[in-house]
């Protein structure tokens, strides 16, 4: 989603802000966002001018970019107030150029990595500049690109006593469509799965059997938590 534009004076290119829900990044305006399937994480990327792709993975098992130090420069820095590992192939056109965060939240090991392979010198510099613009939303901050009815679901949850474990809302792909999932909690209560209009679909899990209501006909894929109750 394009929400802003600017001119990068160092490389004389126009950039735009791409909103991936959980985070934003400023990238050359010709780069296009792409989606991917991540079975235990939120995955996606950006397609470059030459057809190559920059991939990202946000989850508990994201790669730490353990590259060969003889072939890469490895730098620890701070991006968006968070400790980040930046790797750069010493010979452009070979190796990895990427960024890795060991923890996006102080109380959890939610990791993130974004990287590309064998990019040319110009793209490498553009990537490094883009990494520095990464901004992550807080756990209790809903992304701007979710339906307004999801905000209503959150408001309803916040009007209730605090759940144990704390309530959260996740975005998944279900049978090719974007859906919103609220995990099960206390006392054998089932989970809830809603479509993009917040119409209830089914209960994938939870309940007395732990298997939901048995009415879900597809698996959940490419999941990312978009909200967590801060109370």
LUMDO-705133 format. One record per residue (C-alpha): x, y, z. Coordinates in pm, 1 decimal, always signed. Each point is the difference from the previous one (the first is absolute). Layout:
# LUMDO-705133
(rec (X,Y,Z)),
...
***
This chain:
# LUMDO-705133
(rec (+0.0,+0.0,+0.0)),
(rec (+141.7,+336.5,-100.5)),
(rec (-42.4,+257.8,+272.5)),
(rec (+280.8,+246.8,-64.7)),
(rec (+268.0,+94.9,-248.6)),
(rec (+337.3,+174.6,+14.4)),
(rec (+317.5,+55.1,-198.8)),
(rec (+323.7,-169.8,+109.6)),
(rec (+265.0,+261.7,-79.5)),
(rec (+290.2,-239.0,+47.5)),
(rec (-113.9,-234.1,-277.1)),
(rec (-236.4,+235.7,-181.5)),
(rec (-298.1,-234.1,+22.1)),
(rec (-354.4,+46.7,+115.3)),
(rec (-110.4,-219.5,+289.0)),
(rec (-338.1,-96.3,+137.0)),
(rec (-110.8,-145.3,+329.5)),
(rec (-120.3,-358.8,-26.1)),
(rec (-231.6,-108.5,+280.2)),
(rec (+18.8,-371.2,+79.6)),
(rec (-233.4,+26.9,+298.1)),
(rec (+240.7,-92.1,+277.0)),
(rec (+264.7,+237.9,-134.8)),
(rec (+73.5,+263.9,-264.1)),
(rec (+306.5,+58.0,-215.5)),
(rec (+101.1,+276.1,-242.4)),
(rec (+113.6,-153.1,-329.7)),
(rec (+54.1,+108.8,-362.0)),
(rec (-342.2,+64.7,-152.3)),
(rec (+60.0,-258.3,-275.3)),
(rec (+32.2,-282.8,+254.3)),
(rec (-324.0,-193.1,+39.3)),
(rec (-123.8,-178.8,+316.1)),
(rec (-56.4,-374.4,-32.9)),
(rec (-161.1,-254.4,+230.3)),
(rec (+127.0,-343.7,+92.7)),
(rec (-116.7,-298.9,+201.0)),
(rec (+146.1,-36.9,+347.7)),
(rec (-143.1,-288.1,+200.4)),
(rec (+127.8,+110.8,+339.1)),
(rec (+76.9,+365.1,-75.8)),
(rec (-94.5,+308.9,-200.0)),
(rec (+190.7,+1.9,-328.3)),
(rec (+20.3,+215.0,-310.9)),
(rec (+236.4,+227.7,-182.1)),
(rec (+66.9,+251.7,-274.8)),
(rec (+62.9,-62.3,-369.3)),
(rec (+296.1,+195.9,-137.3)),
(rec (+36.7,+158.2,-343.6)),
(rec (+199.8,-296.0,-131.2)),
(rec (-258.2,-253.2,+115.8)),
(rec (+193.7,-113.9,+305.8)),
(rec (-174.1,+10.8,+335.6)),
(rec (+74.6,+123.5,+348.8)),
(rec (-164.3,-237.5,+246.7)),
(rec (-105.6,+54.3,+359.5)),
(rec (-109.4,-229.5,+276.8)),
(rec (-151.9,+108.1,+333.0)),
(rec (-44.2,-269.7,+261.8)),
(rec (+160.9,-198.7,+277.7)),
(rec (+231.5,-194.1,-232.4)),
(rec (+118.4,+265.4,-246.3)),
(rec (+353.1,-50.6,-132.2)),
(rec (+273.5,+183.4,+189.4)),
(rec (+195.8,+52.0,-324.5)),
(rec (+296.6,-204.0,+117.1)),
(rec (+225.4,+89.5,-293.7)),
(rec (+368.2,-61.3,-67.4)),
(rec (+186.1,+290.4,+171.5)),
(rec (+283.4,-25.4,-252.0)),
(rec (-239.2,+79.7,-283.3)),
(rec (-227.1,+246.2,+178.5)),
(rec (+17.4,+312.8,+209.7)),
(rec (-206.3,-49.9,+318.2)),
(rec (-113.4,+307.8,+188.2)),
(rec (-212.9,+34.4,+312.9)),
(rec (-198.4,+321.9,+7.9)),
(rec (-331.6,+145.7,+119.3)),
(rec (-303.4,+30.0,-226.9)),
(rec (-333.5,+129.2,+127.8)),
(rec (+141.2,-13.8,+351.8)),
(rec (+76.8,-372.9,-30.1)),
(rec (+328.7,-186.4,-20.5)),
(rec (+56.6,-115.3,-357.7)),
(rec (+259.1,-210.3,-179.4)),
(rec (+81.4,+122.2,-351.6)),
(rec (+196.0,-222.2,-237.8)),
(rec (+150.0,+114.0,-329.2)),
(rec (+172.5,-214.3,-259.0)),
(rec (+351.5,+136.5,-48.5)),
(rec (-19.6,-81.7,-371.4)),
(rec (-325.1,+132.6,-145.7)),
(rec (-168.7,-256.7,-219.4)),
(rec (+96.2,-274.3,+243.3)),
(rec (-113.2,-95.9,+349.0)),
(rec (-271.7,+147.7,+219.1)),
(rec (-111.5,+353.9,+77.3)),
(rec (-249.1,+7.7,+284.6)),
(rec (-115.4,+109.5,+343.7)),
(rec (-99.7,-204.0,+305.4)),
(rec (-173.3,+86.1,+328.3)),
(rec (+28.5,-255.8,+279.9)),
(rec (-300.0,+141.6,+187.6)),
(rec (-259.6,+255.3,-105.0)),
(rec (-162.6,+9.7,+342.0)),
(rec (+170.6,+12.6,+339.8)),
(rec (-199.3,-287.4,+150.7)),
(rec (+6.1,-236.0,-299.6)),
(rec (+249.3,-142.0,-249.2)),
(rec (-197.0,+101.0,-308.4)),
(rec (+268.3,+17.9,-268.5)),
(rec (+21.2,+166.3,-340.9)),
(rec (+230.5,-29.8,-297.5)),
(rec (-1.5,+155.8,-344.5)),
(rec (+262.6,-90.3,-257.3)),
(rec (+90.6,-40.8,-365.4)),
(rec (+259.0,-208.4,-180.8)),
(rec (+259.1,+102.3,-259.1)),
(rec (-119.7,+354.8,-61.3)),
(rec (+196.9,+253.1,-202.4)),
(rec (+183.0,+293.4,+166.7)),
(rec (-277.1,+254.8,-63.0)),
(rec (-274.3,-223.0,+137.8)),
(rec (+220.2,-90.0,+295.8)),
(rec (+27.9,+367.3,+97.6)),
(rec (-373.2,+49.1,-52.5)),
(rec (-71.7,-296.8,+224.2)),
(rec (+225.2,+123.5,+277.6)),
(rec (-167.6,+340.7,-16.0)),
(rec (-344.0,-164.9,+10.2)),
(rec (+89.2,-212.9,+303.8)),
(rec (+73.6,+317.0,+196.9)),
(rec (-360.5,+117.4,-54.5)),
(rec (-167.9,-308.6,+147.3)),
(rec (-265.7,+87.0,+257.0)),
(rec (-187.9,-261.7,+198.0)),
(rec (-343.2,+42.0,+153.1)),
(rec (-47.2,-65.4,+368.8)),
(rec (-176.7,-317.8,+106.6)),
(rec (-316.5,+188.4,+95.0)),
(rec (-1.4,+227.0,-307.7)),
(rec (-226.7,-118.6,-279.2)),
(rec (+140.1,+33.5,-353.3)),
(rec (-157.7,+270.3,-213.7)),
(rec (-101.1,-245.4,-270.8)),
(rec (-239.3,-220.7,+199.1)),
(rec (-378.8,+30.5,-33.2)),
(rec (-165.4,+236.1,+247.5)),
(rec (-209.4,-286.9,+134.0)),
(rec (+319.2,-160.4,+135.9)),
(rec (+35.7,+309.6,+215.7)),
(rec (-352.1,-67.4,+124.5)),
(rec (+103.2,-354.9,+97.3)),
(rec (+295.2,+142.9,+191.0)),
(rec (-222.5,+256.5,+174.3)),
(rec (-237.4,-276.6,+105.6)),
(rec (+288.2,-201.6,+144.7)),
(rec (+130.4,+301.9,+191.2)),
(rec (-342.6,+54.4,+153.7)),
(rec (+27.8,-345.8,+161.3)),
(rec (+216.4,-116.6,+290.1)),
(rec (+356.4,-87.8,-97.4)),
(rec (+21.6,-345.4,-154.3)),
(rec (+252.1,-262.0,+104.8)),
(rec (+213.1,-20.2,-206.6)),
(rec (-39.8,+361.8,-120.2)),
(rec (-221.0,+31.8,-307.4)),
(rec (+152.2,+47.8,-344.1)),
(rec (-112.6,+31.0,-360.6)),
(rec (+182.6,-168.2,-287.8)),
(rec (-23.9,+43.6,-375.0)),
(rec (+21.7,-314.8,-212.9)),
(rec (-68.4,-127.1,-347.9)),
(rec (-284.0,-252.2,-2.2)),
(rec (-103.5,-170.1,-323.3)),
(rec (+158.4,+289.6,-191.8)),
(rec (-174.2,+275.7,+198.5)),
(rec (+121.6,+231.2,+276.1)),
(rec (-157.6,-88.8,+334.0)),
(rec (+32.9,+104.4,+364.3)),
(rec (+50.7,-248.7,+280.0)),
(rec (-52.4,+38.1,+375.6)),
(rec (+168.7,-284.6,+194.6)),
(rec (-181.3,-209.7,+259.8)),
(rec (+35.2,+79.4,+368.9)),
(rec (-128.8,-97.4,+342.7)),
(rec (-244.0,-273.9,+83.3)),
(rec (-7.2,-196.7,-325.5)),
(rec (-131.0,+293.8,-203.2)),
(rec (+59.5,-42.4,-377.3)),
(rec (+194.3,+228.1,-229.0)),
(rec (-175.8,+225.9,-249.9)),
(rec (+71.5,+53.3,-369.0)),
(rec (-152.3,+296.8,-186.9)),
(rec (+0.5,+105.8,-364.5)),
(rec (+101.6,+348.6,-118.0)),
(rec (-347.6,+129.1,+90.2)),
(rec (+34.7,-153.3,+348.4)),
(rec (-264.0,-262.3,-73.8)),
(rec (+63.5,-311.1,+208.3)),
(rec (+127.5,-295.4,-205.7)),
(rec (+90.8,-278.8,+241.7)),
(rec (+208.8,-97.0,+303.8)),
(rec (+330.6,-155.4,-112.0)),
(rec (+99.7,-121.4,+347.0)),
(rec (-76.7,+19.1,+371.0)),
(rec (-325.0,-107.9,+161.8)),
(rec (-45.1,-317.5,+202.5)),
(rec (+168.7,-218.7,-261.8)),
(rec (+274.5,+250.4,-76.6)),
(rec (-85.0,-39.8,-369.1)),
(rec (-252.2,+281.5,-35.0)),
(rec (-344.3,-52.0,-150.4)),
(rec (+111.0,-220.0,-290.1)),
(rec (-143.1,+241.1,-256.9)),
(rec (+325.5,+141.6,-135.4)),
(rec (+69.9,-140.9,-346.7)),
(rec (+351.4,+137.5,-60.4)),
(rec (+319.3,+61.5,+193.7)),
(rec (+126.8,+336.9,+120.0)),
(rec (+313.3,+128.1,-174.0)),
(rec (+230.7,+302.4,-1.8)),
(rec (-97.6,+116.3,+346.6)),
(rec (+103.5,+317.2,+178.6)),
(rec (-122.2,+138.3,+328.8)),
(rec (-141.1,+346.9,-59.6)),
(rec (-113.8,+85.9,+353.0)),
(rec (+56.9,-108.7,+360.0)),
(rec (-185.6,+119.8,+307.4)),
(rec (+251.4,+211.7,+197.6)),
(rec (-183.8,-26.3,+329.4)),
***
